[in-house]
Amino acid sequence: MSHYRMRTLIWIGVLALLMLALGACTAVAPAAQAPATEAPAEEAAAQAPTVALIYGVKGDGFYVTMEAGARAKAEEMGVNFFADGPAQFQATLQVPILDAVIAQQPDAICIAATDRQALIEPMRRAYDAGIHMISVDTFIGDTAGDYTAPDLDWMLSYIGSDNVQGGEIGCSAIIDAMGGSGKFYIQTTQPGVSTVEQRVEGCKNAIAATNGAVELIGMDYNDDNAAKAAEQTAAVLANNPDLGGIFGTNLFSARGAAQAVANAGLTGVVKVANFDAPEDAIVALNDGVVDIVIAQHPYEMGQKCIEYAVAAVNGEMDKIEKRWPTGYTIITRDNVNSEEAQQSIYKSQ
Ligand code: T6T
């Protein structure tokens, strides 16, 4: 073989090897790159904890605000989150929702139980299915929200207001506005709801502290319905022309009571304590129909519940308190325009 042919053959061989190597690269590259860009995101979503919020009733600004707080914290912490609740504040409607959520096997459930007794067994079922259980707003059982009690220690935490204190604050303010004496009436939702029961207890403490100067002439249950609260209050106003003060123990009770007072032309004459802080309560405060608005902190309740759920999933039990009391912002005509008061008004959607 001539030297020239020999060199040509060597070059052909080198070229062939180069092409093989290039071919191999282009064939392998796409397959090797695809999973590197897609898998981590999918894996992260699959590994992220899932937390469900079951609130007390749809369309209630208090729970709308709680859900917003939970959702924002879930996004911040990379948690899969969903929320649901009944169309009315009723255990018979809430239990099937809880059962459907249990079937989806989230890692944790934050729940505002609509009845302190009826929800114990269904919530225990969720716990037995391996789900971390946290009370938000309301508590279950007879231990005033003490989840260190032996038969309730499976509950991770109770996050919510100090409702006895809230009732005392509201009614003391109204008693002062009444000049320390007179007739008093309470509008509330249903028996068996821990929050409003404790607010009534706090209000009765404030009345008892007057040593008989203030007389509680009655209390009605409105089933969490403002129209019913307005009707019942109108009847009480008609039968008691000398009524001095009213305590509405939640958003709907206070809304109905305030409407009845305004409709009867008794604005400023009958003093009203308004538990909860939707936009219309602030309007009623500015109009002189109600005298004090007690804003809870539902946004914080939602946020805290997500934090606790994540801590539980990570086994960081030392980060979880059995009771986390969220505070209040007390709003009167003196501070209604302050930044703190304005920020504590509930969201409506
Ligand atoms: O007052 C809140 C909540 O704390 C209570 O348990 C039920 O009623 C509200 O949601 C207001 O409507």
Boltz pocket constraint, residues with backbone or C-beta under 6 A from the ligand:
constraints:
  - pocket:
      binder: B
      contacts: [[A, 56], [A, 60], [A, 62], [A, 63], [A, 137], [A, 138], [A, 193], [A, 195], [A, 196], [A, 249], [A, 250], [A, 251], [A, 252], [A, 275], [A, 276], [A, 296]]
      max_distance: 6.0
